[in-house]
């Protein structure tokens, strides 16, 4: 005897809630990480315009 799987509105709603909750957690982690100076600087270093940022830092230290 095989089991029948019920793929109704309830299981879709549960899946949507799980996906929504996961997205919310990821968003909150990103916001907290962005406000953390160490993580923020690493993200900027990895994805930013390093040449321009180094020039700005150099000019700031010269002043």
N, C-alpha and C positions, 0 to 999 in steps of 0.2 A: 504494500500500500504506500503510495506517495503522498506527501503533504502538499496541500494547495497553498500557494503564496498569495497573500492579499495585497494587491498594489492599488489601494484606493486613495481617497483624499487624505485620510489620516496619515498614511506613510509619507505622502508627498509633503504634507504640512510639517511633519517631523523632520524630514530631510531639509526643508527650507529653513526651519528654525535652527538646525545644527549648522547649516552653511552660514546663516546670518550671525549666529553667535561666534563662529570661528572668525568671520570677517571683522566683527567688532573687537575681538581679542587682538587680532593682528593690527588693527588700526590703533588701538590703545598702546600696544607695545611700540609701534612706530612713533607715536607722539612722545612717549616717555623717552625713547632712545634719541629722538631728535633734540630734546631738551637737555640731554646729558652731553656735556662739553666734549668728553673723550670720544664718544660714539659719533657725535656731530662732526668733529674734526676728521675722523676717519672716513666718514661718508663723503664729506666734501673733498677730501684728498683722493678718494677712489673715483669719484664721478665728476669732480669739478675741473675747472680750468686751472691746472696747477701753475702754469707759467705766470698767469695773471695774478694769482694769489701770492706767489712768491715775490713778485714785483711789488705788490701792495705792502707785504710784510717788510721787505727790504727798505722801501721808502719810509715806512713808519718807524723803523729802527734808526734810520739815518737822521730823522727829524728830532 
